[in-house]
Amino acid sequence: MFALDDKLLALRGQAREWAGDFRAAALDVDRDPDGIGKHLDLPGVRFMSTLMIPPEYGHSPELIGGYRFHCSTALERTVLMEELAVGDAGLLLGAPGPSMSGVLVDVLGDTEQKQWYYDRLLAKPTWTFFGLTEPESGSDAAAMRTALVLGKDGAPSVLTGEKRYVGNASRAEMGVVLARHRSGPLGVTAVLLETALPGVFAEPIESLGMRGARISALRFESVEVPSNRVLGMHLPPTKRGMWAAVQVFDRLRSSVAAVALGIARAAYEYVLHNRALLTLSERDRLDRLGASIDCARELLHMAAAAVDYGRDGGQLASAAKARTCRLAEDVTVAACEFFGPGARVQHPLLDKLVRDARGVEFMEGTGNIQRLNVFHGLILGKRRSPSAPQVPVQTPR
Ligand SMILES: Cc1cc2nc3c(=O)[nH]c(=O)nc-3n(C[C@H](O)[C@H](O)[C@H](O)COP(=O)(O)OP(=O)(O)OC[C@H]3O[C@@H](n4cnc5c(N)ncnc54)[C@H](O)[C@@H]3O)c2cc1C
């Protein structure tokens, strides 16, 4: 068993409390994603809005149960995300804050770029976006066509192209965009982009699931990006572009897996609380669903700890993401069966959970892509046995 230490238990307890607020807002955010602004004062949403901003950039840590939290570790984030997603995955993913773009800025930004970016996030809750997927390239992200003509001697660079399904982009004031400045594996560069720049257009895309995340289409018409917003120019070419995007996925994949686990748990607990009299076989079926959720959590926590201790090339996190997304789809559909054929009409929350489970499958790589990653790692011998990583689970105060 993977036991959480006192610090992580304190975080889990606080997140459970915040999740109650998320649940109260869940159906409202699903019905009207543009009205999400009225939930910004919820303490859990506030916490998300500065999550992972390093203390050296002026961020005071949140004190929970006597412990300080920036949620800079993957294990902390998985514990937090599972609980908040039990409340509502839509509000969680639709919350303002650095999210994926923050990790890319952390990996690629120089000190001045980080200060500029974090100052804006600390000034007020600010939505950001991470623009990678395009109309013609999703899983095969390296096939992107969005073009960046790099400016010389301090001249602006020019960005032209389209991105698709980008979370929160139509609400965001700024974000990051990955674009090609030339062909080949080292030909991708990331820029920090303000949506107010001339030539940037963002429109929400209607979606069935994860409506709170307000996935959007972005269009760039010869956008002039100031030279000091091009990321990673102080780093060697091998440490920019796609390499940095992979770093983002490796650090955050266990968090997305935790969101999927939270959705599964929400459906399981819904049955537990709303079906008083279960037959023996129903009880047995529900228990098995609960046990599958607990097993998947073990894998997830192992994967997150492995990320934190650099013991995994991303394979465990990929396995956890594939497992929890599959589970979210299975458990949400199974939960409906406990309420008969009209379940999705009579139980709007269950209906929403089924839709959200489908949405999380596509985030940060579909199940097929995660399985490819796992087997690629096995072939390369990156991880020879599925045993637990030999890492301590105590986290510092
Ligand atoms: C809620 C949500 C939030 C999102 N947020 C963002 C965001 O913030 N930023 C962003 O850039 N993108 C975002 N996305 C987009 C997401 O990353 C893409 O949907 C995902 O990469 C899949 O791309 P695609 O939709 O083009 O599907 P495709 O890549 O066309 O895949 C379609 C199907 O083909 C399968 N497939 C594809 N390639 C292979 C292969 N090589 N082997 C086997 N099977 C394969 C896939 O598993 C899938 O079942 C978001 C999507 C959702 C649903």
The ligand as an SDF file (V2000), in Angstrom:
LIG
                    3D

 53 58  0  0  0  0  0  0  0  0999 V2000
  -11.2520   18.7720  -22.6560 C   0  0  0  0  0  0  0  0  0  0  0  0
  -10.0900   18.9270  -23.5900 C   0  0  0  0  0  0  0  0  0  0  0  0
   -9.1030   19.8750  -23.3010 C   0  0  0  0  0  0  0  0  0  0  0  0
   -8.0390   20.0500  -24.1880 C   0  0  0  0  0  0  0  0  0  0  0  0
   -7.0970   21.0160  -23.9000 N   0  0  0  0  0  0  0  0  0  0  0  0
   -6.1060   21.2580  -24.7900 C   0  0  0  0  0  0  0  0  0  0  0  0
   -5.1820   22.3310  -24.5450 C   0  0  0  0  0  0  0  0  0  0  0  0
   -5.2740   23.0370  -23.5300 O   0  0  0  0  0  0  0  0  0  0  0  0
   -4.2200   22.5660  -25.4800 N   0  0  0  0  0  0  0  0  0  0  0  0
   -4.1060   21.8160  -26.6070 C   0  0  0  0  0  0  0  0  0  0  0  0
   -3.2080   22.0990  -27.3940 O   0  0  0  0  0  0  0  0  0  0  0  0
   -4.9620   20.7850  -26.8710 N   0  0  0  0  0  0  0  0  0  0  0  0
   -5.9560   20.5040  -25.9920 C   0  0  0  0  0  0  0  0  0  0  0  0
   -6.8560   19.4860  -26.2380 N   0  0  0  0  0  0  0  0  0  0  0  0
   -6.7440   18.7030  -27.4730 C   0  0  0  0  0  0  0  0  0  0  0  0
   -6.1720   17.3100  -27.2350 C   0  0  0  0  0  0  0  0  0  0  0  0
   -4.8160   17.4000  -26.8740 O   0  0  0  0  0  0  0  0  0  0  0  0
   -6.3960   16.5120  -28.5320 C   0  0  0  0  0  0  0  0  0  0  0  0
   -7.7790   16.2820  -28.6360 O   0  0  0  0  0  0  0  0  0  0  0  0
   -5.6360   15.2050  -28.5090 C   0  0  0  0  0  0  0  0  0  0  0  0
   -4.2700   15.4420  -28.6450 O   0  0  0  0  0  0  0  0  0  0  0  0
   -6.1030   14.2700  -29.6230 C   0  0  0  0  0  0  0  0  0  0  0  0
   -6.0120   14.9130  -30.8530 O   0  0  0  0  0  0  0  0  0  0  0  0
   -7.2140   14.8800  -31.8900 P   0  0  0  0  0  0  0  0  0  0  0  0
   -8.4420   15.3570  -31.1720 O   0  0  0  0  0  0  0  0  0  0  0  0
   -6.7980   15.5950  -33.1190 O   0  0  0  0  0  0  0  0  0  0  0  0
   -7.4410   13.3430  -32.1950 O   0  0  0  0  0  0  0  0  0  0  0  0
   -6.5570   12.4170  -33.1510 P   0  0  0  0  0  0  0  0  0  0  0  0
   -5.1160   12.6170  -32.8730 O   0  0  0  0  0  0  0  0  0  0  0  0
   -7.0340   12.6080  -34.5490 O   0  0  0  0  0  0  0  0  0  0  0  0
   -6.9740   10.9780  -32.6360 O   0  0  0  0  0  0  0  0  0  0  0  0
   -8.2260   10.3870  -33.0130 C   0  0  0  0  0  0  0  0  0  0  0  0
   -8.1810    8.9190  -32.5930 C   0  0  0  0  0  0  0  0  0  0  0  0
   -7.0870    8.2640  -33.2520 O   0  0  0  0  0  0  0  0  0  0  0  0
   -6.2460    7.6200  -32.2850 C   0  0  0  0  0  0  0  0  0  0  0  0
   -4.8350    7.7310  -32.7010 N   0  0  0  0  0  0  0  0  0  0  0  0
   -4.1910    8.8510  -33.1320 C   0  0  0  0  0  0  0  0  0  0  0  0
   -2.8940    8.5620  -33.4090 N   0  0  0  0  0  0  0  0  0  0  0  0
   -2.7170    7.2450  -33.1390 C   0  0  0  0  0  0  0  0  0  0  0  0
   -1.6190    6.3540  -33.2170 C   0  0  0  0  0  0  0  0  0  0  0  0
   -0.4080    6.7750  -33.6250 N   0  0  0  0  0  0  0  0  0  0  0  0
   -1.7960    5.0590  -32.8610 N   0  0  0  0  0  0  0  0  0  0  0  0
   -3.0000    4.6160  -32.4350 C   0  0  0  0  0  0  0  0  0  0  0  0
   -4.1090    5.4150  -32.3470 N   0  0  0  0  0  0  0  0  0  0  0  0
   -3.9630    6.7110  -32.6930 C   0  0  0  0  0  0  0  0  0  0  0  0
   -6.4800    8.3680  -30.9810 C   0  0  0  0  0  0  0  0  0  0  0  0
   -6.2210    7.5330  -29.8600 O   0  0  0  0  0  0  0  0  0  0  0  0
   -7.9600    8.7370  -31.0900 C   0  0  0  0  0  0  0  0  0  0  0  0
   -8.7430    7.6720  -30.6320 O   0  0  0  0  0  0  0  0  0  0  0  0
   -7.9400   19.2720  -25.3670 C   0  0  0  0  0  0  0  0  0  0  0  0
   -8.9310   18.3150  -25.6500 C   0  0  0  0  0  0  0  0  0  0  0  0
   -9.9920   18.1410  -24.7840 C   0  0  0  0  0  0  0  0  0  0  0  0
  -11.0390   17.1210  -25.1060 C   0  0  0  0  0  0  0  0  0  0  0  0
  1  2  1  0
  2  3  1  0
  2 52  2  0
  3  4  2  0
  4  5  1  0
  4 50  1  0
  5  6  2  0
  6  7  1  0
  6 13  1  0
  7  8  2  0
  7  9  1  0
  9 10  1  0
 10 11  2  0
 10 12  1  0
 12 13  2  0
 13 14  1  0
 14 15  1  0
 14 50  1  0
 15 16  1  0
 16 17  1  0
 16 18  1  0
 18 19  1  0
 18 20  1  0
 20 21  1  0
 20 22  1  0
 22 23  1  0
 23 24  1  0
 24 25  2  0
 24 26  1  0
 24 27  1  0
 27 28  1  0
 28 29  2  0
 28 30  1  0
 28 31  1  0
 31 32  1  0
 32 33  1  0
 33 34  1  0
 33 48  1  0
 34 35  1  0
 35 36  1  0
 35 46  1  0
 36 37  1  0
 36 45  1  0
 37 38  2  0
 38 39  1  0
 39 40  1  0
 39 45  2  0
 40 41  1  0
 40 42  2  0
 42 43  1  0
 43 44  2  0
 44 45  1  0
 46 47  1  0
 46 48  1  0
 48 49  1  0
 50 51  2  0
 51 52  1  0
 52 53  1  0
M  END
$$$$
